[in-house]
Amino acid sequence: METRRLLFTLGGLTLVRLAFGQAPPPPGNSLIPYRKLTWRDFPIRDDQGHRTQLARTEGRIVWKYRTQWAEKKRGSFAAELTEITLDTFFDTKRSWRKTNLGTDPDRLLAHEQIHLDLTYLHMLRLRMVPLEQFGVGTGESAALAQTDLDEKIKNYFEVSIKEHQQVQDRFDRETTHGMDQLAQLSWERKLARAIQEYSPPTR
């Protein structure tokens, strides 16, 4: 007789911005659902980062998923992913701004927004990954099969986030951290088209 069950798991990975430092967590929930940012979203921390660094934005991709396992034969179990949900957040725990935002705070905010938008686009692309691409967990018990699957999913996300970090770094290089206005505008336009392409249709 085949036995099955559903498991519900939460996980998340932070997209690290190497150009900025760490900060203590603010009180309460530090995650704001993805949206257009304002400077009011950023905790003021004048002691963070280099004196020339005026702001830091960090996005977080959070996922939850369901799995199902089955005993294929005596002593051989397999666990498969049946559903996954992903969301993007602005992480105020690791994001900050200086009191003095320089001579062009609007351009700086636009630069920080693109960093969050890049995280959002990466999440949209992850939503399109077929479930079978995350792998199948196997083991001599249901628990071992589930553990194997959890590890495969974790590894998939870790590789994916590392690859996306390279995109974030390239954005900073090509725009000179927002100082090159033409390069930033080019990124902004391409990103808007990509988000529209990968966004689910409105009902």
C-alpha positions in Angstrom: 0.0 0.0 0.0 1.3 3.4 -1.0 1.5 6.1 1.7 1.5 9.8 0.9 1.6 13.1 2.8 2.0 16.8 2.2 4.7 18.9 3.8 4.8 22.7 4.1 8.2 24.4 4.2 9.4 28.0 4.5 12.7 29.3 3.4 14.4 32.4 2.2 17.6 33.8 0.8 19.0 37.3 1.1 20.4 39.0 -2.0 23.6 40.6 -0.7 24.8 43.9 -1.9 28.6 43.8 -1.5 29.0 47.6 -1.7 27.4 48.2 1.7 27.7 47.1 5.3 25.5 45.4 7.9 23.1 47.0 10.3 21.2 45.9 13.5 17.6 44.8 12.9 14.8 47.4 13.4 12.0 46.6 15.8 9.1 44.6 14.4 8.8 43.0 11.0 11.7 43.9 8.8 10.2 42.8 5.5 8.2 45.1 3.3 6.4 43.5 0.3 7.8 44.5 -3.0 6.6 48.0 -4.2 8.0 51.3 -5.2 10.2 52.6 -2.4 10.3 56.0 -0.7 13.0 57.3 1.5 10.7 56.8 4.4 11.2 53.0 4.0 14.9 53.3 4.8 16.1 53.4 8.4 18.5 56.3 8.9 22.0 54.9 9.9 24.7 57.5 9.5 27.3 55.2 11.0 27.0 52.6 8.2 29.3 52.1 5.2 31.9 54.3 3.7 31.4 58.1 3.9 30.7 58.1 0.2 28.0 55.5 0.4 24.7 57.2 1.0 22.2 54.3 0.9 21.9 50.5 0.8 19.0 48.4 -0.6 18.7 44.7 0.0 16.0 42.6 -1.4 14.9 39.2 -0.1 13.3 36.3 -2.0 11.2 34.1 0.3 9.7 30.9 -0.7 7.3 28.3 0.6 6.6 24.9 -0.9 4.7 21.7 -0.5 6.1 18.2 -1.2 4.7 14.8 -1.5 6.4 11.5 -0.8 5.6 7.9 -1.8 7.0 4.5 -1.0 8.0 3.2 -4.4 9.0 -0.2 -3.1 9.9 -1.5 0.4 12.7 0.5 1.8 12.8 3.0 -1.1 11.0 6.3 -0.8 10.8 9.3 -3.2 9.8 12.9 -2.4 8.7 15.4 -5.0 7.9 19.1 -5.1 4.1 19.7 -5.8 3.8 23.4 -5.3 6.0 26.4 -4.7 5.2 30.1 -3.9 7.8 32.9 -4.1 7.6 36.5 -3.1 10.0 39.5 -3.0 10.5 41.8 -0.1 12.5 45.0 0.8 14.6 44.0 3.9 14.8 47.0 6.3 17.0 45.0 8.6 19.9 45.2 6.1 18.9 48.3 4.2 19.7 51.9 5.3 20.2 55.5 4.2 22.3 58.4 5.4 20.7 61.6 6.6 22.4 63.5 3.9 21.4 62.0 0.5 23.7 64.2 -1.6 22.8 66.5 -4.4 20.3 64.3 -6.3 18.3 62.1 -3.9 15.7 61.3 -6.6 18.4 59.8 -8.8 19.8 57.9 -5.9 16.4 56.5 -5.0 15.8 55.4 -8.6 19.1 53.5 -8.4 18.1 51.8 -5.2 14.7 50.9 -6.7 16.4 49.2 -9.6 18.3 47.0 -7.2 15.0 45.9 -5.7 13.4 45.6 -9.2 16.2 43.3 -10.2 15.4 41.0 -7.3 11.7 41.1 -8.2 12.5 40.1 -11.8 14.7 37.2 -10.6 11.8 36.0 -8.4 9.4 36.2 -11.4 11.8 34.1 -13.4 12.1 31.5 -10.6 8.3 31.2 -10.6 8.5 29.9 -14.2 11.0 27.1 -13.4 9.3 23.7 -13.8 8.8 21.8 -10.5 10.7 18.8 -11.8 13.8 20.9 -12.3 14.3 21.2 -8.5 14.9 17.4 -8.4 13.5 14.4 -6.6 14.5 13.4 -3.1 15.3 9.7 -2.4 16.0 7.7 0.7 15.4 4.6 2.7 12.6 6.3 4.6 10.2 9.1 4.0 12.1 11.4 6.3 15.4 10.8 4.5 13.7 11.3 1.1 12.3 14.6 2.3 15.6 15.7 3.7 17.3 14.9 0.4 14.7 16.9 -1.5 15.0 19.9 0.9 18.7 19.9 0.3 18.3 19.9 -3.4 15.9 22.7 -3.3 18.1 24.7 -1.0 21.1 24.1 -3.3 19.1 25.2 -6.4 18.2 28.5 -4.8 21.7 29.1 -3.5 23.2 28.7 -7.0 20.5 30.8 -8.5 21.0 33.7 -6.1 24.8 33.6 -6.6 24.2 33.9 -10.3 21.8 36.8 -9.8 24.3 38.5 -7.5 26.5 38.9 -10.6 23.8 40.8 -12.3 23.5 43.1 -9.4 27.2 43.7 -9.4 27.2 44.3 -13.1 24.5 46.9 -12.7 26.6 48.8 -10.2 29.7 48.6 -12.4 28.0 49.7 -15.6 26.1 52.6 -13.9 29.1 53.6 -11.6 26.7 53.1 -8.7 24.1 55.4 -10.3 26.5 58.2 -11.3 26.2 57.4 -15.1 22.6 58.6 -15.8 22.4 57.3 -19.4 23.5 53.8 -18.4 21.1 53.8 -15.5 18.2 54.9 -17.8 19.1 52.1 -20.2 19.0 49.5 -17.4 15.7 50.9 -16.1 14.0 50.6 -19.6 15.3 47.1 -20.2 14.2 46.0 -16.7 10.7 47.5 -17.1 10.3 45.5 -20.3 11.5 42.3 -18.7 9.2 42.7 -15.7 6.3 43.2 -18.0 7.2 40.1 -20.0 7.5 37.8 -16.9 4.7 39.3 -14.8 1.5 37.2 -14.7 -1.4 38.6 -16.7 -3.8 40.8 -14.8 -7.3 39.6 -14.3 
